[in-house]
Amino acid sequence: MGKKELDLSIIVVSYNTEKLTRECIQSVFKYTKNIAYEFLVMDNASKDGSIKMLKWLSQKLPLTLIANFGNIGFGAGNNQGMEKARGKYLLLLNSDTLVKDNVLGEMVKWMDKHPKVGVSSCALKNTDGSLQGTGGYFPTLFKVFCWMFFLEDLPVISKLIKPYHPMHPKSPFYKGKDFFLKSHQRDWVTGAFFLFRKQVFADVGFFSKDYFMYVEEVDYCFRAKQKGWQVWYLPVWSIIHYGGASGTSELALLSEFKGIKTFFKKYMPAWQMPILRFFLKSGAFLRIFIFGKIYAKAFKEI
């Protein structure tokens, strides 16, 4: 006889974030109410004591630890959790997040009432309470061009094109009236807090192995929407997200640029790839003068 299905499976990929991972898990345990849940934690060969800490937590909480022998990446780590999950819903939760109230329990109940919604996310906030930019719309050549040349930061352009990366709350042009404050449908939401139905997993399957880190959630939402599922951003709820705890800014840049190229290779006509590379390379070159040499490696490798 199989184990009973739970309301929620919380999937966390851990890599050298011992303190943050512990605080994240403990915050969920402290505040989550009225749902039955489990933790599935995939550790990607951390060297900072994470394994010992997670084994200790597994004795106290409904936590299953999978200790990998190397860093297999964000997508592959989450795939391990998806395969073992027993929840009606699955939540991909970054290890560098904190829950401050019953976000998980309330969002599960919201999903129960909205059966057409396959994927949802809440607002992400900095420790000072300010909003982070998160999610957006599927990339096209024009949207990538506007992203690379900062046109999507202009209010008129941003409203017209539904940009890949919507106007960031810290942008000098952002007035805080709509995009990050009102619930609405998007093309994709962030993998830092990625709540989806087990039925979506049955329809879509695993994260694509073509991505190591970044853009895999864009790809996943693309496939989910092809199956008819809605994707929603729900800022009624929020969590704290520290951001960048498991990797460097340079790694993040390279991974996102590589991920965009992979997305276009999979879903867009072949003639678009040289144009895409030109936009990415030009944008990286421009950013060297604005933000410094962190973009130099991206320029060389695009």
C-alpha positions as CSV (number, residue, x, y, z in Angstrom):
1,M,0.0,0.0,0.0
2,G,1.5,3.4,-1.1
3,K,2.1,6.4,1.1
4,K,-0.7,8.9,1.5
5,E,-0.7,11.9,-0.8
6,L,0.2,15.1,0.9
7,D,-1.1,18.7,0.2
8,L,2.4,20.0,-0.6
9,S,5.9,18.8,-1.4
10,I,8.5,21.5,-0.7
11,I,11.6,21.0,-2.9
12,V,14.8,22.8,-1.9
13,V,18.2,22.6,-3.7
14,S,21.0,23.3,-1.3
15,Y,24.6,24.3,-2.2
16,N,26.9,25.7,0.4
17,T,24.1,27.7,2.2
18,E,24.0,25.8,5.5
19,K,22.8,28.7,7.7
20,L,20.3,30.0,5.1
21,T,18.9,26.6,4.3
22,R,18.4,25.8,8.0
23,E,16.6,29.2,8.5
24,C,14.5,28.7,5.4
25,I,13.3,25.2,6.5
26,Q,12.7,26.3,10.1
27,S,10.7,29.4,8.9
28,V,8.4,27.1,6.9
29,F,7.9,24.8,9.8
30,K,7.2,27.7,12.1
31,Y,4.5,29.5,10.0
32,T,2.9,26.9,7.7
33,K,-0.5,25.8,9.0
34,N,-3.5,23.7,7.9
35,I,-1.8,21.7,5.2
36,A,0.1,18.4,5.3
37,Y,3.6,18.8,3.7
38,E,7.0,17.3,3.3
39,F,10.5,18.7,2.6
40,L,12.7,17.1,-0.1
41,V,16.2,18.6,0.1
42,M,18.7,17.9,-2.6
43,D,22.2,18.9,-1.5
44,N,24.7,19.4,-4.4
45,A,27.8,18.3,-2.6
46,S,28.1,21.2,-0.1
47,K,31.3,21.6,1.8
48,D,30.1,23.9,4.5
49,G,28.4,21.5,6.9
50,S,25.0,21.5,5.2
51,I,24.8,17.7,5.1
52,K,25.3,17.3,8.8
53,M,22.7,20.0,9.5
54,L,20.2,18.5,7.2
55,K,20.6,15.0,8.7
56,W,20.0,16.6,12.1
57,L,16.8,18.4,10.8
58,S,15.5,15.2,9.2
59,Q,15.3,13.6,12.7
60,K,12.9,16.4,13.8
61,L,10.9,17.3,10.6
62,P,9.3,15.5,7.7
63,L,12.4,16.0,5.6
64,T,14.0,13.7,3.1
65,L,17.7,14.4,2.2
66,I,19.3,13.4,-1.1
67,A,23.0,14.0,-0.9
68,N,24.5,14.3,-4.4
69,F,28.2,13.6,-5.1
70,G,28.6,16.8,-7.2
71,N,26.9,20.0,-8.2
72,I,24.3,18.8,-10.7
73,G,22.7,22.2,-11.0
74,F,19.3,23.8,-10.1
75,G,17.2,22.1,-12.7
76,A,18.6,18.6,-12.2
77,G,18.4,18.9,-8.4
78,N,14.7,20.0,-8.6
79,N,14.0,17.1,-10.9
80,Q,15.1,14.7,-8.2
81,G,12.6,16.2,-5.9
82,M,9.8,16.2,-8.4
83,E,10.3,12.5,-9.0
84,K,9.9,11.7,-5.3
85,A,7.2,14.2,-4.4
86,R,4.0,13.0,-2.9
87,G,2.2,16.3,-2.7
88,K,-0.9,17.4,-4.7
89,Y,1.2,20.6,-5.2
90,L,4.9,21.0,-5.6
91,L,6.8,24.0,-4.4
92,L,10.3,24.8,-5.7
93,L,11.8,27.0,-3.0
94,N,15.2,28.6,-3.0
95,S,17.3,27.9,0.1
96,D,18.0,31.7,0.5
97,T,14.3,32.5,1.3
98,L,12.4,33.1,4.5
99,V,8.7,32.7,5.2
100,K,7.1,35.1,7.6
101,D,3.5,33.9,7.7
102,N,1.2,31.2,6.4
103,V,2.1,31.9,2.7
104,L,2.3,28.2,1.7
105,G,-1.0,27.2,3.4
106,E,-2.9,30.1,2.0
107,M,-1.6,29.8,-1.6
108,V,-2.4,26.1,-1.6
109,K,-6.0,27.0,-0.7
110,W,-6.0,29.7,-3.4
111,M,-4.8,27.1,-6.0
112,D,-7.6,24.8,-4.9
113,K,-10.1,27.5,-5.8
114,H,-8.6,28.2,-9.2
115,P,-8.3,24.9,-11.0
116,K,-7.1,26.5,-14.3
117,V,-4.0,27.9,-12.7
118,G,-1.1,25.5,-13.1
119,V,1.8,27.6,-11.8
120,S,1.9,30.5,-9.4
121,S,4.4,32.6,-7.4
122,C,4.3,35.2,-4.7
123,A,6.1,38.6,-4.5
124,L,9.8,38.4,-3.5
125,K,11.1,41.1,-1.1
126,N,14.4,42.3,0.2
127,T,15.2,42.3,3.9
128,D,14.1,45.9,4.1
129,G,10.7,45.1,2.6
130,S,11.3,46.5,-0.8
131,L,10.1,44.5,-3.8
132,Q,12.4,42.6,-6.2
133,G,11.8,42.2,-9.9
134,T,10.6,38.7,-10.7
135,G,9.0,36.8,-13.6
136,G,7.9,38.2,-16.9
137,Y,7.1,37.3,-20.5
138,F,8.6,34.9,-22.9
139,P,11.6,36.3,-24.8
140,T,11.3,37.3,-28.4
141,L,14.0,39.0,-30.5
142,F,12.4,42.4,-30.0
143,K,12.0,41.8,-26.2
144,V,15.7,40.7,-26.0
145,F,16.7,43.9,-27.9
146,C,14.7,46.1,-25.5
147,W,16.3,44.3,-22.6
148,M,19.8,44.6,-23.8
149,F,19.5,48.3,-24.7
150,F,17.5,49.3,-21.6
151,L,14.4,50.2,-23.6
152,E,12.2,48.0,-21.4
153,D,13.0,50.4,-18.5
154,L,11.0,53.1,-20.3
155,P,7.4,53.2,-19.0
156,V,5.7,53.5,-22.4
157,I,7.8,50.7,-24.0
158,S,7.3,48.5,-20.9
159,K,3.6,48.7,-21.1
160,L,3.5,48.1,-24.8
161,I,5.7,45.1,-25.3
162,K,5.2,43.0,-22.1
163,P,8.9,42.7,-21.6
164,Y,11.0,39.6,-20.8
165,H,12.2,41.3,-17.6
166,P,9.5,43.8,-16.6
167,M,10.5,47.2,-15.1
168,H,12.4,46.6,-11.9
169,P,10.9,48.2,-8.8
170,K,14.2,50.0,-8.2
171,S,14.1,51.5,-11.7
172,P,13.9,55.4,-11.5
173,F,10.9,55.1,-13.9
174,Y,9.0,52.6,-11.8
175,K,6.0,54.2,-10.0
176,G,4.8,51.1,-8.1
177,K,1.2,51.3,-9.4
178,D,0.6,48.0,-11.1
179,F,3.0,45.3,-12.2
180,F,4.5,44.1,-8.9
181,L,1.5,45.1,-6.7
182,K,-1.5,43.5,-8.5
183,S,-2.2,39.8,-9.1
184,H,-2.2,39.0,-12.8
185,Q,-1.2,36.4,-15.3
186,R,2.3,36.2,-16.7
187,D,4.2,34.0,-19.1
188,W,6.7,32.8,-16.4
189,V,7.4,33.2,-12.8
190,T,10.6,32.8,-10.8
191,G,12.1,29.5,-9.7
192,A,12.9,31.0,-6.3
193,F,9.2,30.3,-5.4
194,F,7.5,28.1,-8.0
195,L,4.3,26.5,-6.9
196,F,2.6,24.1,-9.3
197,R,0.2,21.2,-9.5
198,K,1.2,17.6,-9.7
199,Q,-1.1,17.5,-12.7
200,V,1.2,20.0,-14.4
201,F,4.1,17.8,-13.7
202,A,2.2,14.9,-15.2
203,D,1.5,17.0,-18.3
204,V,4.9,18.7,-18.7
205,G,7.4,16.4,-17.0
206,F,10.8,17.4,-15.6
207,F,12.9,20.5,-16.0
208,S,14.8,20.4,-19.3
209,K,18.3,19.0,-18.9
210,D,19.5,21.6,-21.4
211,Y,19.8,24.2,-18.6
212,F,22.2,24.2,-15.7
213,M,20.9,27.2,-13.9
214,Y,18.5,30.1,-15.0
215,V,15.8,30.1,-17.7
216,E,14.7,26.6,-16.9
217,E,11.6,28.0,-15.2
218,V,10.9,30.1,-18.4
219,D,11.1,26.9,-20.4
220,Y,8.8,25.0,-17.9
221,C,6.2,27.7,-18.0
222,F,6.3,27.7,-21.8
223,R,5.6,24.0,-21.9
224,A,2.9,24.4,-19.2
225,K,1.1,27.1,-21.2
226,Q,1.3,25.0,-24.3
227,K,-0.8,22.4,-22.3
228,G,-3.4,25.1,-21.5
229,W,-2.3,26.0,-17.9
230,Q,-2.4,29.5,-16.6
231,V,0.6,31.1,-14.8
232,W,-0.1,33.7,-12.1
233,Y,1.9,36.2,-10.0
234,L,0.2,36.7,-6.6
235,P,1.7,39.6,-4.6
236,V,-1.0,39.3,-2.0
237,W,1.6,37.0,-0.5
238,S,5.3,37.5,-0.2
239,I,8.5,36.0,1.1
240,I,12.0,37.4,1.8
241,H,14.6,36.4,-0.8
242,Y,18.3,37.1,-0.2
243,G,19.3,36.2,-3.7
244,G,22.6,35.0,-5.2
245,A,23.6,33.0,-2.1
246,S,24.7,29.9,-4.1
247,G,26.6,31.5,-6.9
248,T,28.5,34.5,-8.2
249,S,27.0,37.4,-10.2
250,E,29.3,36.3,-13.1
251,L,27.9,32.8,-13.0
252,A,24.4,34.2,-13.0
253,L,25.0,36.4,-16.0
254,L,26.7,33.6,-18.0
255,S,24.0,31.2,-17.1
256,E,21.1,33.5,-18.1
257,F,22.7,34.4,-21.4
258,K,23.4,30.7,-22.2
259,G,19.8,29.9,-21.1
260,I,18.3,32.4,-23.4
261,K,20.3,31.0,-26.3
262,T,19.1,27.5,-25.4
263,F,15.5,28.6,-25.3
264,F,15.7,30.2,-28.7
265,K,17.5,27.1,-30.1
266,K,14.6,24.9,-28.8
267,Y,11.6,27.0,-29.7
268,M,12.5,29.7,-32.3
269,P,13.3,29.5,-36.0
270,A,17.0,28.9,-36.7
271,W,17.5,32.2,-38.5
272,Q,16.9,34.1,-35.3
273,M,19.9,32.7,-33.5
274,P,22.6,34.9,-35.2
275,I,20.4,38.0,-34.5
276,L,19.9,36.9,-30.9
277,R,23.7,36.5,-30.4
278,F,24.3,39.9,-31.9
279,F,21.8,41.5,-29.5
280,L,23.3,39.7,-26.5
281,K,26.9,40.4,-27.4
282,S,26.1,44.1,-28.1
283,G,24.3,44.4,-24.8
284,A,27.1,42.7,-22.9
285,F,29.6,45.0,-24.5
286,L,27.6,48.1,-23.6
287,R,27.3,46.9,-20.0
288,I,31.1,46.6,-19.7
289,F,31.3,50.4,-19.8
290,I,28.3,50.9,-17.4
291,F,28.7,48.1,-14.9
292,G,32.4,47.0,-15.2
293,K,34.3,44.0,-16.2
294,I,31.8,41.5,-14.8
295,Y,30.3,41.5,-18.3
296,A,33.6,41.0,-20.1
297,K,33.5,37.2,-19.8
298,A,29.9,37.2,-21.0
299,F,30.9,39.2,-24.0
300,K,33.6,36.8,-24.9
301,E,31.5,33.6,-24.4
302,I,28.2,34.6,-26.1
